[in-house]
Every structure is written in structure tokens, then in C-alpha cells.
Amino acid sequence: MTKKQDRLEIVDKIEAAAVLYKQKLVGKRFMYVFDKRYIEVIFKAENFRHLTGVDTKVPAKRFYSYAVSGNLEASQIGFSSSHPYALCTRKIKHIGDIAEMAMTECFMLEDIKTDTMSYKFGTTDLKLTLCLNKDLDTDGNEKSECFVVQSLRDEDCFSKSREVHTVTHIFSRPNNAKKYTDLLFMDKDSTMADLPPEVRALLGERLIG
């Protein structure tokens, strides 16, 4: 397979993943409950580009827009020492799984340290890890209480984290809803009665009932 064919194939996979990312994740807020605590997570359009692992000069929001609309060109992506082809192909293989992983059984890793970055949390299904940090502006101030997905790693990262917790519940809601409307996952050994009061206060009446 030629380099051009490689890029065309990768672009097709990026575009397919971008559609799922938009349909399932963007515009929603997710709440992960673990260790009698919770965090809220959002998936931003501008973070999608980094998750692909490709080298590109296309700005993050425009890259996502091109991918979602099927207008990303093979000439707009590349590979380099910091974005090697082998790593990109592994990430691309998993990127379509992000939407499913965000709402199914997983573990929550706490205080992850890699060779280049530190992350407060990460969710893993033992095959890949979504690394999370607070959403910050250019001055380092928190934009909200939510965490954002900053990196997709082709590993479980257990050995790189300080603590590992079982995620007991995952909820979601549209960004414009005041309360969580959907239960996406509940551990087989957990019930709704196990939820701490601060979590129950964030749930809609249908879920509490």
C-alpha cells in the first residue's frame, strides 16, 4: 500500500470516527461515579484532532469540521517524529471505540503520569485509556468544573496511575439540561440507592424514581 493510500484509508477512519464523536459525545455531559465520588466530563470538538494522533496544520476546530462533513483531505494529514505513523494507526484503530467506551464498563485511574504529561484522571477498558484534565483557558484558569479528554493512549495505564477505582455508574445529559437524564451504565454489584446524596441531587426525577 502506498503512502497516499495509507493516508486515504486513515482519513476515511477519521471521518467515520468524527461522525460518531459528534452523534454520541459532543453536546453532552457525562458523570462518572466511583469511590463514592464523581467527576463530570465533556468531549469538545477541538479536542478531537489530538485524539487522532496525526500531524496536521489544520486548526483543531476546522479539522473536526472537515472530518464531520467528510471534507478532510489526505494532503492535510501527515506523520512525523512526534506523530509517528505506527502510533497514529494504533490510535485510529481505537478512535471509533471512544463513543462506546465513554458509556460502558470501565475503570477510573487517578493521578496518571506519563513520560511527557500528567493527568488527574483517566478511564480505561484495559485496551485503551482516555486521559482527563480540567478544561483550562490560555492563562491556566479553569473554564468550568468539568474535565475534558486530552489524550487517547493505546494502553491501559494501570501501572502509570496512583489509584484505580471501579466505575459504578455513568450518567449523561444534554448540555442544555439542568439534571442528568440518562443512566448509561451501572455496575452489577451496585444500585441507585448506593449513590451519595450529592450525586442524587444532580439526577432528574425519572432517574431518582
MDAnalysis code that builds the backbone (N, CA, C; Angstrom):
import MDAnalysis as mda
import numpy as np

u = mda.Universe.empty(627, n_residues=209, atom_resindex=np.repeat(np.arange(209), 3), trajectory=True)
u.add_TopologyAttr("name", ["N", "CA", "C"] * 209)
u.add_TopologyAttr("resid", np.arange(1, 210))
u.add_TopologyAttr("resname", ["MET", "THR", "LYS", "LYS", "GLN", "ASP", "ARG", "LEU", "GLU", "ILE", "VAL", "ASP", "LYS", "ILE", "GLU", "ALA", "ALA", "ALA", "VAL", "LEU", "TYR", "LYS", "GLN", "LYS", "LEU", "VAL", "GLY", "LYS", "ARG", "PHE", "MET", "TYR", "VAL", "PHE", "ASP", "LYS", "ARG", "TYR", "ILE", "GLU", "VAL", "ILE", "PHE", "LYS", "ALA", "GLU", "ASN", "PHE", "ARG", "HIS", "LEU", "THR", "GLY", "VAL", "ASP", "THR", "LYS", "VAL", "PRO", "ALA", "LYS", "ARG", "PHE", "TYR", "SER", "TYR", "ALA", "VAL", "SER", "GLY", "ASN", "LEU", "GLU", "ALA", "SER", "GLN", "ILE", "GLY", "PHE", "SER", "SER", "SER", "HIS", "PRO", "TYR", "ALA", "LEU", "CYS", "THR", "ARG", "LYS", "ILE", "LYS", "HIS", "ILE", "GLY", "ASP", "ILE", "ALA", "GLU", "MET", "ALA", "MET", "THR", "GLU", "CYS", "PHE", "MET", "LEU", "GLU", "ASP", "ILE", "LYS", "THR", "ASP", "THR", "MET", "SER", "TYR", "LYS", "PHE", "GLY", "THR", "THR", "ASP", "LEU", "LYS", "LEU", "THR", "LEU", "CYS", "LEU", "ASN", "LYS", "ASP", "LEU", "ASP", "THR", "ASP", "GLY", "ASN", "GLU", "LYS", "SER", "GLU", "CYS", "PHE", "VAL", "VAL", "GLN", "SER", "LEU", "ARG", "ASP", "GLU", "ASP", "CYS", "PHE", "SER", "LYS", "SER", "ARG", "GLU", "VAL", "HIS", "THR", "VAL", "THR", "HIS", "ILE", "PHE", "SER", "ARG", "PRO", "ASN", "ASN", "ALA", "LYS", "LYS", "TYR", "THR", "ASP", "LEU", "LEU", "PHE", "MET", "ASP", "LYS", "ASP", "SER", "THR", "MET", "ALA", "ASP", "LEU", "PRO", "PRO", "GLU", "VAL", "ARG", "ALA", "LEU", "LEU", "GLY", "GLU", "ARG", "LEU", "ILE", "GLY"])
u.atoms.positions = np.array([
    [0.850, -1.199, 0.000],
    [0.000, 0.000, 0.000],
    [0.886, 1.250, 0.000],
    [0.579, 2.207, -0.848],
    [1.370, 3.426, -0.951],
    [1.036, 4.371, 0.195],
    [1.912, 5.381, 0.376],
    [1.668, 6.374, 1.424],
    [0.354, 7.115, 1.171],
    [0.068, 7.395, -0.105],
    [-1.177, 8.082, -0.426],
    [-2.376, 7.225, -0.051],
    [-2.300, 5.932, -0.345],
    [-3.387, 5.026, 0.015],
    [-3.530, 4.922, 1.528],
    [-2.375, 4.911, 2.223],
    [-2.395, 4.885, 3.687],
    [-3.152, 6.088, 4.226],
    [-2.851, 7.256, 3.703],
    [-3.500, 8.482, 4.172],
    [-4.984, 8.494, 3.851],
    [-5.336, 8.023, 2.671],
    [-6.745, 7.971, 2.291],
    [-7.524, 7.054, 3.231],
    [-6.929, 5.924, 3.573],
    [-7.592, 4.983, 4.473],
    [-7.740, 5.586, 5.865],
    [-6.701, 6.269, 6.328],
    [-6.761, 6.893, 7.644],
    [-7.792, 8.015, 7.664],
    [-7.853, 8.807, 6.602],
    [-8.852, 9.872, 6.523],
    [-10.264, 9.301, 6.607],
    [-10.509, 8.193, 5.912],
    [-11.831, 7.561, 5.962],
    [-12.193, 7.172, 7.396],
    [-11.219, 6.633, 8.126],
    [-11.472, 6.210, 9.503],
    [-11.664, 7.411, 10.425],
    [-10.892, 8.463, 10.199],
    [-11.054, 9.685, 10.998],
    [-12.443, 10.272, 10.793],
    [-12.884, 10.323, 9.538],
    [-14.201, 10.891, 9.243],
    [-15.318, 10.063, 9.865],
    [-15.205, 8.745, 9.806],
    [-16.224, 7.880, 10.408],
    [-16.256, 8.072, 11.924],
    [-15.073, 8.185, 12.522],
    [-14.996, 8.381, 13.974],
    [-15.541, 9.742, 14.373],
    [-15.297, 10.760, 13.544],
    [-15.779, 12.113, 13.846],
    [-17.307, 12.155, 13.880],
    [-17.943, 11.426, 12.989],
    [-19.406, 11.373, 12.970],
    [-19.934, 10.757, 14.260],
    [-19.325, 9.662, 14.706],
    [-19.729, 9.035, 15.963],
    [-19.461, 9.961, 17.146],
    [-18.325, 10.629, 17.116],
    [-17.936, 11.564, 18.172],
    [-18.996, 12.659, 18.300],
    [-19.465, 13.163, 17.160],
    [-20.484, 14.204, 17.184],
    [-21.830, 13.661, 17.648],
    [-22.217, 12.508, 17.134],
    [-23.533, 11.949, 17.447],
    [-23.656, 11.527, 18.910],
    [-22.588, 10.954, 19.448],
    [-22.674, 10.321, 20.763],
    [-22.103, 11.163, 21.908],
    [-21.178, 12.079, 21.616],
    [-20.415, 12.708, 22.693],
    [-20.508, 14.235, 22.744],
    [-20.318, 14.896, 21.632],
    [-20.310, 16.362, 21.640],
    [-21.708, 16.889, 21.979],
    [-21.755, 17.897, 22.832],
    [-23.041, 18.476, 23.222],
    [-23.665, 17.795, 24.422],
    [-22.914, 16.858, 25.027],
    [-23.415, 16.153, 26.197],
    [-22.419, 16.268, 27.338],
    [-22.916, 16.032, 28.530],
    [-22.073, 15.975, 29.719],
    [-22.235, 14.593, 30.348],
    [-21.119, 14.009, 30.767],
    [-21.128, 12.671, 31.349],
    [-20.666, 12.741, 32.794],
    [-21.316, 11.974, 33.651],
    [-20.926, 11.908, 35.059],
    [-20.505, 10.474, 35.393],
    [-19.272, 10.343, 35.864],
    [-18.729, 9.049, 36.268],
    [-18.689, 8.994, 37.796],
    [-19.293, 7.958, 38.357],
    [-19.346, 7.797, 39.807],
    [-18.411, 6.659, 40.202],
    [-17.560, 6.913, 41.193],
    [-16.591, 5.919, 41.656],
    [-16.135, 6.314, 43.052],
    [-15.823, 5.333, 43.865],
    [-15.257, 5.598, 45.192],
    [-16.098, 6.613, 45.974],
    [-17.441, 6.543, 45.817],
    [-18.366, 7.483, 46.469],
    [-18.109, 8.935, 46.062],
    [-17.472, 9.126, 44.918],
    [-17.208, 10.450, 44.359],
    [-17.719, 10.486, 42.923],
    [-17.575, 11.635, 42.295],
    [-17.939, 11.712, 40.887],
    [-17.115, 12.805, 40.210],
    [-16.981, 12.665, 38.897],
    [-16.449, 13.745, 38.069],
    [-17.366, 13.893, 36.863],
    [-17.388, 15.101, 36.310],
    [-18.159, 15.362, 35.103],
    [-17.192, 15.588, 33.948],
    [-17.541, 15.030, 32.788],
    [-16.649, 15.031, 31.636],
    [-17.394, 15.530, 30.404],
    [-16.733, 16.368, 29.622],
    [-17.274, 16.787, 28.339],
    [-16.271, 16.454, 27.236],
    [-16.798, 16.212, 26.048],
    [-15.983, 15.919, 24.878],
    [-16.118, 17.104, 23.928],
    [-15.048, 17.864, 23.776],
    [-15.097, 19.085, 22.982],
    [-14.651, 18.825, 21.543],
    [-15.258, 19.560, 20.630],
    [-14.925, 19.409, 19.214],
    [-13.436, 19.639, 18.961],
    [-12.877, 20.657, 19.636],
    [-11.478, 21.000, 19.372],
    [-10.473, 19.993, 19.934],
    [-10.925, 19.053, 20.769],
    [-10.028, 18.021, 21.289],
    [-9.931, 16.810, 20.357],
    [-10.830, 16.719, 19.400],
    [-10.868, 15.540, 18.529],
    [-9.577, 15.375, 17.745],
    [-9.057, 16.470, 17.203],
    [-7.858, 16.389, 16.360],
    [-6.719, 15.683, 17.088],
    [-6.475, 16.061, 18.337],
    [-5.361, 15.477, 19.084],
    [-5.554, 13.980, 19.298],
    [-6.790, 13.545, 19.440],
    [-7.050, 12.134, 19.693],
    [-6.681, 11.257, 18.506],
    [-6.637, 11.831, 17.297],
    [-6.295, 11.041, 16.114],
    [-4.810, 10.731, 16.032],
    [-3.976, 11.587, 16.638],
    [-2.534, 11.355, 16.615],
    [-1.837, 11.788, 15.347],
    [-2.563, 12.330, 14.367],
    [-1.913, 12.700, 13.109],
    [-1.262, 14.073, 13.210],
    [-0.310, 14.308, 12.345],
    [0.338, 15.610, 12.239],
    [-0.432, 16.434, 11.209],
    [-0.817, 17.642, 11.557],
    [-1.575, 18.486, 10.641],
    [-1.430, 19.948, 11.029],
    [-1.537, 20.821, 10.044],
    [-1.505, 22.259, 10.297],
    [-2.911, 22.856, 10.307],
    [-3.912, 22.018, 10.107],
    [-5.295, 22.495, 10.120],
    [-5.694, 22.785, 11.569],
    [-6.196, 23.979, 11.869],
    [-6.625, 24.301, 13.240],
    [-7.620, 23.270, 13.776],
    [-7.611, 23.076, 15.098],
    [-8.357, 21.985, 15.714],
    [-9.844, 21.992, 15.379],
    [-10.502, 23.149, 15.531],
    [-11.943, 23.201, 15.248],
    [-12.234, 22.957, 13.767],
    [-11.379, 23.500, 12.903],
    [-11.587, 23.310, 11.467],
    [-11.339, 21.861, 11.073],
    [-10.351, 21.224, 11.689],
    [-10.055, 19.815, 11.431],
    [-11.287, 18.967, 11.742],
    [-11.886, 19.223, 12.900],
    [-13.078, 18.481, 13.301],
    [-14.227, 18.748, 12.323],
    [-14.406, 19.995, 11.931],
    [-15.470, 20.353, 10.993],
    [-15.285, 19.647, 9.654],
    [-14.053, 19.642, 9.160],
    [-13.764, 18.943, 7.902],
    [-14.063, 17.450, 8.036],
    [-13.646, 16.866, 9.151],
    [-13.826, 15.424, 9.347],
    [-15.306, 15.058, 9.428],
    [-16.075, 15.825, 10.185],
    [-17.503, 15.531, 10.358],
    [-18.255, 15.656, 9.034],
    [-17.878, 16.628, 8.230],
    [-18.581, 16.871, 6.960],
    [-18.039, 16.025, 5.808],
    [-17.007, 15.217, 6.084],
    [-16.431, 14.369, 5.041],
    [-15.547, 15.111, 4.073],
    [-15.021, 16.263, 4.508],
    [-14.205, 17.093, 3.621],
    [-12.727, 17.139, 4.008],
    [-12.295, 16.244, 4.872],
    [-10.874, 16.190, 5.233],
    [-10.087, 15.585, 4.075],
    [-8.988, 16.217, 3.717],
    [-8.177, 15.762, 2.591],
    [-6.956, 14.992, 3.089],
    [-6.552, 13.983, 2.326],
    [-5.369, 13.200, 2.679],
    [-4.127, 14.082, 2.743],
    [-4.096, 15.132, 1.923],
    [-2.940, 16.030, 1.899],
    [-2.854, 16.884, 3.163],
    [-3.925, 16.905, 3.967],
    [-3.951, 17.735, 5.175],
    [-3.435, 16.999, 6.406],
    [-3.116, 15.725, 6.286],
    [-2.557, 14.982, 7.417],
    [-1.194, 14.434, 7.042],
    [-0.394, 14.165, 8.056],
    [0.926, 13.608, 7.821],
    [1.444, 12.928, 9.073],
    [2.712, 12.555, 9.037],
    [3.331, 11.856, 10.156],
    [4.720, 12.460, 10.380],
    [5.207, 12.374, 11.597],
    [6.496, 12.975, 11.949],
    [7.061, 12.224, 13.142],
    [8.216, 12.697, 13.622],
    [8.830, 12.035, 14.782],
    [7.949, 12.170, 16.019],
    [7.234, 13.269, 16.118],
    [6.333, 13.453, 17.259],
    [4.941, 12.882, 16.996],
    [4.649, 12.579, 15.745],
    [3.381, 11.949, 15.360],
    [3.700, 10.773, 14.423],
    [4.344, 9.721, 14.943],
    [4.780, 8.612, 14.085],
    [3.609, 7.828, 13.491],
    [3.843, 7.297, 12.320],
    [2.800, 6.577, 11.595],
    [2.267, 5.393, 12.413],
    [3.171, 4.627, 13.013],
    [2.747, 3.433, 13.742],
    [1.805, 3.780, 14.894],
    [2.133, 4.863, 15.625],
    [1.271, 5.282, 16.729],
    [-0.069, 5.785, 16.205],
    [-0.033, 6.543, 15.122],
    [-1.271, 7.067, 14.547],
    [-2.207, 5.934, 14.133],
    [-1.663, 4.918, 13.499],
    [-2.516, 3.813, 13.048],
    [-3.137, 3.083, 14.234],
    [-2.390, 2.970, 15.341],
    [-2.962, 2.326, 16.529],
    [-4.079, 3.185, 17.119],
    [-3.849, 4.498, 17.176],
    [-4.885, 5.393, 17.708],
    [-6.127, 5.396, 16.823],
    [-5.905, 5.429, 15.524],
    [-7.031, 5.451, 14.598],
    [-7.855, 4.173, 14.735],
    [-7.170, 3.067, 14.987],
    [-7.880, 1.794, 15.147],
    [-8.862, 1.861, 16.309],
    [-8.509, 2.652, 17.340],
    [-9.339, 2.722, 18.544],
    [-10.284, 3.921, 18.583],
    [-10.022, 4.922, 17.769],
    [-10.764, 6.170, 17.935],
    [-12.271, 5.989, 17.739],
    [-12.624, 5.031, 16.883],
    [-14.041, 4.751, 16.702],
    [-14.686, 4.117, 17.919],
    [-13.854, 3.621, 18.850],
    [-14.379, 2.970, 20.056],
    [-14.617, 3.960, 21.197],
    [-14.198, 5.216, 21.016],
    [-14.295, 6.191, 22.109],
    [-15.734, 6.366, 22.572],
    [-16.650, 6.492, 21.621],
    [-18.050, 6.724, 21.975],
    [-18.599, 5.579, 22.817],
    [-18.271, 4.350, 22.425],
    [-18.752, 3.196, 23.194],
    [-18.097, 3.136, 24.565],
    [-16.797, 3.400, 24.617],
    [-16.076, 3.316, 25.879],
    [-16.559, 4.367, 26.873],
    [-16.997, 5.503, 26.375],
    [-17.418, 6.596, 27.253],
    [-18.649, 6.232, 28.073],
    [-19.367, 5.209, 27.661],
    [-20.638, 4.911, 28.319],
    [-20.815, 3.441, 28.691],
    [-19.703, 2.709, 28.832],
    [-19.790, 1.310, 29.216],
    [-18.809, 1.013, 30.357],
    [-18.796, -0.226, 30.802],
    [-17.988, -0.652, 31.940],
    [-16.523, -0.235, 31.776],
    [-15.966, 0.375, 32.813],
    [-14.587, 0.823, 32.751],
    [-14.044, 1.040, 34.161],
    [-12.767, 1.304, 34.232],
    [-12.110, 1.658, 35.485],
    [-11.724, 3.133, 35.426],
    [-11.681, 3.769, 36.595],
    [-11.217, 5.147, 36.685],
    [-9.825, 5.139, 37.308],
    [-8.854, 5.667, 36.566],
    [-7.489, 5.790, 37.052],
    [-7.293, 7.198, 37.598],
    [-6.535, 7.312, 38.678],
    [-6.322, 8.617, 39.299],
    [-4.837, 8.949, 39.350],
    [-4.503, 10.176, 39.008],
    [-3.120, 10.672, 39.009],
    [-2.232, 9.827, 38.108],
    [-2.427, 10.000, 36.808],
    [-1.650, 9.286, 35.798],
    [-0.432, 10.117, 35.415],
    [0.719, 9.483, 35.386],
    [1.942, 10.171, 34.979],
    [2.582, 9.403, 33.829],
    [2.735, 10.090, 32.686],
    [3.424, 9.505, 31.543],
    [4.782, 10.187, 31.405],
    [5.514, 9.845, 30.373],
    [6.838, 10.447, 30.170],
    [6.748, 11.944, 29.884],
    [5.629, 12.382, 29.335],
    [5.528, 13.777, 28.906],
    [4.425, 14.576, 29.592],
    [3.442, 13.905, 30.205],
    [2.284, 14.612, 30.745],
    [1.784, 13.956, 32.024],
    [1.022, 14.731, 32.784],
    [0.318, 14.205, 33.950],
    [-1.170, 14.482, 33.756],
    [-1.986, 13.535, 34.176],
    [-3.433, 13.665, 34.049],
    [-4.071, 13.332, 35.388],
    [-5.077, 14.095, 35.769],
    [-5.734, 13.865, 37.043],
    [-6.507, 12.563, 37.036],
    [-7.211, 12.283, 35.937],
    [-7.995, 11.055, 35.837],
    [-7.864, 10.448, 34.448],
    [-8.304, 9.203, 34.343],
    [-8.379, 8.540, 33.047],
    [-9.316, 7.355, 33.144],
    [-10.085, 7.122, 32.103],
    [-10.942, 5.935, 32.074],
    [-10.311, 4.911, 31.146],
    [-10.375, 3.646, 31.524],
    [-9.767, 2.600, 30.714],
    [-10.643, 1.364, 30.679],
    [-10.655, 0.701, 29.532],
    [-11.345, -0.582, 29.386],
    [-10.326, -1.714, 29.254],
    [-9.098, -1.456, 29.671],
    [-7.957, -2.384, 29.648],
    [-7.253, -2.417, 28.292],
    [-7.855, -1.866, 27.245],
    [-7.201, -1.820, 25.943],
    [-6.683, -0.423, 25.627],
    [-7.441, 0.597, 25.998],
    [-7.020, 1.969, 25.766],
    [-7.472, 2.845, 26.922],
    [-6.877, 4.014, 27.013],
    [-7.167, 4.935, 28.111],
    [-7.463, 6.321, 27.566],
    [-8.552, 6.907, 28.058],
    [-8.871, 8.300, 27.770],
    [-8.387, 9.132, 28.948],
    [-7.422, 10.004, 28.724],
    [-6.803, 10.778, 29.804],
    [-7.508, 12.118, 29.952],
    [-7.782, 12.497, 31.212],
    [-8.627, 13.652, 31.510],
    [-7.913, 14.674, 32.381],
    [-8.108, 15.945, 32.062],
    [-7.681, 17.050, 32.909],
    [-8.770, 18.112, 32.891],
    [-8.673, 19.072, 33.795],
    [-9.623, 20.174, 33.816],
    [-9.495, 21.004, 32.536],
    [-10.594, 21.590, 32.131],
    [-10.629, 22.441, 30.951],
    [-10.120, 23.828, 31.348],
    [-8.968, 24.226, 30.814],
    [-8.324, 25.483, 31.200],
    [-8.276, 26.458, 30.035],
    [-8.267, 27.747, 30.361],
    [-8.067, 28.750, 29.319],
    [-6.575, 28.983, 29.125],
    [-6.200, 29.930, 28.274],
    [-4.791, 30.157, 27.953],
    [-3.985, 30.671, 29.146],
    [-4.675, 31.205, 30.159],
    [-3.992, 31.686, 31.359],
    [-3.940, 30.640, 32.465],
    [-4.447, 29.435, 32.170],
    [-4.412, 28.369, 33.156],
    [-5.562, 28.381, 34.138],
    [-6.587, 29.189, 33.861],
    [-7.759, 29.232, 34.733],
    [-8.796, 28.215, 34.283],
    [-9.487, 27.613, 35.249],
    [-10.495, 26.618, 34.925],
    [-11.703, 27.264, 34.257],
    [-12.107, 26.718, 33.111],
    [-13.282, 27.232, 32.409],
    [-14.568, 26.755, 33.077],
    [-14.527, 25.576, 33.669],
    [-15.702, 25.003, 34.321],
    [-15.234, 23.930, 35.281],
    [-16.192, 23.291, 35.931],
    [-15.859, 22.209, 36.856],
    [-15.614, 20.897, 36.117],
    [-15.843, 20.890, 34.813],
    [-15.741, 19.653, 34.032],
    [-14.307, 19.308, 33.648],
    [-14.104, 18.025, 33.430],
    [-12.859, 17.531, 32.852],
    [-13.078, 17.331, 31.355],
    [-12.000, 17.416, 30.587],
    [-12.057, 17.177, 29.149],
    [-11.079, 16.075, 28.788],
    [-11.382, 15.368, 27.720],
    [-10.495, 14.306, 27.235],
    [-9.347, 14.954, 26.468],
    [-8.137, 14.777, 26.974],
    [-6.976, 15.422, 26.356],
    [-6.103, 14.469, 25.555],
    [-6.214, 13.173, 25.832],
    [-5.333, 12.244, 25.132],
    [-5.965, 10.859, 25.064],
    [-5.682, 10.163, 23.987],
    [-6.054, 8.762, 23.808],
    [-4.768, 7.953, 23.783],
    [-4.629, 7.048, 24.735],
    [-3.404, 6.250, 24.825],
    [-3.735, 4.787, 24.549],
    [-2.899, 4.174, 23.725],
    [-3.113, 2.791, 23.310],
    [-2.559, 1.825, 24.362],
    [-3.064, 1.967, 25.594],
    [-2.632, 1.143, 26.715],
    [-3.596, 1.366, 27.873],
    [-3.535, 0.499, 28.893],
    [-4.485, 0.660, 29.998],
    [-4.002, 1.644, 31.065],
    [-2.702, 1.914, 31.131],
    [-2.123, 2.912, 32.041],
    [-2.277, 2.568, 33.529],
    [-2.627, 1.341, 33.863],
    [-2.740, 0.963, 35.283],
    [-1.438, 1.250, 36.026],
    [-0.331, 0.849, 35.419],
    [0.955, 0.983, 36.093],
    [1.415, 2.421, 36.213],
    [0.805, 3.318, 35.453],
    [1.193, 4.723, 35.479],
    [0.316, 5.559, 36.407],
    [-0.671, 4.940, 37.050],
    [-1.602, 5.683, 37.899],
    [-1.366, 5.384, 39.377],
    [-1.776, 6.335, 40.226],
    [-1.619, 6.166, 41.681],
    [-2.718, 5.306, 42.279],
    [-3.945, 5.460, 41.768],
    [-5.085, 4.716, 42.290],
    [-5.942, 4.208, 41.140],
    [-6.616, 3.078, 41.384],
    [-7.546, 2.520, 40.402],
    [-8.889, 2.287, 41.089],
    [-9.968, 2.768, 40.468],
    [-11.303, 2.634, 41.043],
    [-12.251, 2.006, 40.022],
    [-13.203, 1.234, 40.515],
    [-14.260, 0.711, 39.657],
    [-15.319, 1.785, 39.462],
    [-15.663, 2.052, 38.233],
    [-16.759, 2.991, 37.954],
    [-18.073, 2.266, 38.208],
    [-18.886, 2.801, 39.104],
    [-20.132, 2.128, 39.478],
    [-21.327, 2.592, 38.655],
    [-21.328, 3.860, 38.241],
    [-22.432, 4.417, 37.460],
    [-21.889, 5.423, 36.455],
    [-22.548, 5.490, 35.302],
    [-22.270, 6.539, 34.315],
    [-23.608, 7.142, 33.888],
    [-23.716, 8.455, 34.004],
    [-24.926, 9.170, 33.601],
    [-24.579, 10.173, 32.505],
    [-25.591, 10.591, 31.749],
    [-25.367, 11.635, 30.747],
    [-26.565, 12.571, 30.706],
    [-26.322, 13.754, 30.157],
    [-27.386, 14.727, 29.916],
    [-26.962, 15.651, 28.793],
    [-27.912, 16.213, 28.068],
    [-27.555, 17.255, 27.097],
    [-26.984, 18.460, 27.845],
    [-26.115, 19.208, 27.207],
    [-25.508, 20.370, 27.861],
    [-26.539, 21.401, 28.312],
    [-27.681, 21.451, 27.622],
    [-28.686, 22.444, 27.980],
    [-29.693, 21.939, 29.017],
    [-29.509, 20.721, 29.508],
    [-30.385, 20.189, 30.559],
    [-29.775, 20.492, 31.925],
    [-30.615, 20.753, 32.909],
    [-30.126, 21.083, 34.245],
    [-29.799, 19.842, 35.066],
    [-30.478, 18.726, 34.759],
    [-30.285, 17.495, 35.511],
    [-29.893, 16.362, 34.562],
    [-29.242, 15.355, 35.116],
    [-28.881, 14.187, 34.316],
    [-30.132, 13.385, 33.974],
    [-30.234, 12.994, 32.722],
    [-31.461, 12.375, 32.219],
    [-31.322, 10.888, 31.904],
    [-30.095, 10.395, 31.724],
    [-29.918, 9.011, 31.271],
    [-28.883, 8.262, 32.100],
    [-29.230, 7.043, 32.488],
    [-28.284, 6.120, 33.109],
    [-27.711, 5.252, 31.996],
    [-26.418, 5.377, 31.750],
    [-25.773, 4.650, 30.662],
    [-25.188, 3.328, 31.120],
    [-24.745, 3.296, 32.369],
    [-24.113, 2.076, 32.887],
    [-24.254, 2.030, 34.398],
    [-24.489, 0.820, 34.933],
    [-24.455, 0.605, 36.373],
    [-23.800, -0.738, 36.640],
    [-22.810, -0.741, 37.502],
    [-22.089, -1.959, 37.839],
    [-23.052, -2.992, 38.415],
    [-22.815, -4.248, 38.104],
    [-23.728, -5.319, 38.524],
    [-23.842, -5.445, 40.034],
    [-22.850, -4.960, 40.762],
    [-22.885, -5.041, 42.223],
    [-23.363, -3.742, 42.870],
    [-23.873, -2.816, 42.061],
    [-24.308, -1.518, 42.573],
    [-25.794, -1.319, 42.330],
    [-26.372, -0.356, 43.049],
    [-27.768, 0.035, 42.849],
    [-27.836, 1.563, 42.863],
    [-28.994, 2.092, 42.521],
    [-29.180, 3.539, 42.589],
    [-29.155, 4.017, 44.034],
    [-29.527, 3.145, 44.952],
    [-29.524, 3.510, 46.368],
    [-28.114, 3.731, 46.899],
    [-27.114, 3.218, 46.194],
    [-25.722, 3.373, 46.630],
    [-25.168, 4.767, 46.351],
    [-25.866, 5.539, 45.556],
    [-25.342, 6.841, 45.149],
    [-25.289, 7.820, 46.320],
    [-24.203, 8.577, 46.444],
    [-24.128, 9.595, 47.500],
    [-25.121, 10.724, 47.235],
    [-25.540, 11.437, 48.282],
    [-26.557, 12.487, 48.135],
    [-26.203, 13.550, 47.101],
    [-24.925, 13.926, 47.011],
    [-24.533, 14.971, 46.061],
    [-24.719, 14.523, 44.615],
    [-24.635, 13.215, 44.370],
    [-24.908, 12.700, 43.028],
    [-26.409, 12.668, 42.760],
    [-27.173, 12.187, 43.715],
    [-28.624, 12.113, 43.550],
    [-29.234, 13.506, 43.288],
    [-28.597, 14.519, 43.862],
    [-29.100, 15.887, 43.670],
    [-28.942, 16.362, 42.232],
    [-28.090, 15.694, 41.461],
    [-27.843, 16.081, 40.089],
    [-28.703, 15.291, 39.086],
    [-29.511, 14.365, 39.590],
    [-30.299, 13.487, 38.727],
    [-31.715, 14.006, 38.530],
    [-32.256, 13.760, 37.340],
    [-33.640, 14.106, 37.065],
    [-34.592, 13.193, 37.816],
    [-35.831, 13.618, 37.930],
    [-36.821, 12.871, 38.712],
    [-37.027, 11.468, 38.189],
    [-36.987, 11.276, 36.871],
    [-37.201, 9.945, 36.302],
    [-36.140, 8.959, 36.773],
    [-34.905, 9.414, 36.889],
    [-33.841, 8.546, 37.359],
    [-33.963, 8.261, 38.856],
    [-34.308, 9.263, 39.612],
    [-34.445, 9.074, 41.058],
    [-35.604, 8.134, 41.364],
    [-36.682, 8.280, 40.595],
    [-37.837, 7.418, 40.799],
    [-37.567, 5.971, 40.462],
])
